[in-house]
């Protein structure tokens, strides 16, 4: 019985609050569609959500729905429907699982929230290609389906230092959206409201960063698997006081854990870094495996993707442009390696787990020798797990388990 107790995932009390916040978020969107007010905007997860909120839109994030499809494993059944209409099995499985679910008239929202039957139909769809080109194609499909306007930002790729030229280019594209958004929303942009929304978003970002940095403590009070869940308000509610209040609550709980030396992984002996997308359909299985190995995944590039320290309410358009161009996925390999080196040192990492995500090459960084270069320079070993964010046909439970157990044994 003692061993079984050690293998229990330590629950975070703030999870109860977060579940209510997410329910409120989806019910509000559902009501807006049924009542015709407020207007609903779809936005890619690292798109200009602040601008949309400031113009009175409720904001829905399709990647959040994609992650839900993955976590509930519904994606495995819905992906083939998108493949059947011409979308390759090799492109983003968020996209294919989401479009496939729409074609099949399915959504995990129906099971999670009584009374919600479908995803919210948008009045406008807004993308930023800083993540990948798929988000543009994804929203364009729905735009054609519903005959709704699709607006977007074409971002730079392989950026080293983010310069004023980069910032001006993206800020100009944000500003160019405003007239079209005003036409859809029926109201003029209030620049003071935008400044306040950006300020709230920055405060949310700073708190989320502080939450993640609690894992630098030994033992860590939080794991990568916890962060994939608790990042939700930073994604779908940034720019709101609600997200700020939530992260204050979560941060207080984690600080109390640190004071009481409460470990997320009992008997923590090793600390690893997760690089790449989560494997949504296997989060709990992997969390249990690492827990039993007394190994804590203390940090990840993925969870840190919603830390936007450049946001500044006094200069909303340019600071949004800088923040959304400084994103890890946008940057050059030398910059990414420098960033990972800093993370390894900050979190006292013993090894790195690279996830080679089949359908997400944009957020897979182990295909061009980066892992080997980091090991040579830092002396930090790594393994590469083959898988995917949503398509579990690309992932082998047995192979991954064998790799991870062998890696941990070697480190130990």
Order of alpha helices (4+ residues) and beta strands (2+ residues): alpha-alpha-beta-alpha-beta-alpha-alpha-alpha-alpha-beta-alpha-beta-alpha-alpha-alpha-alpha-alpha-beta-alpha-beta-alpha-alpha-beta-alpha-beta-alpha
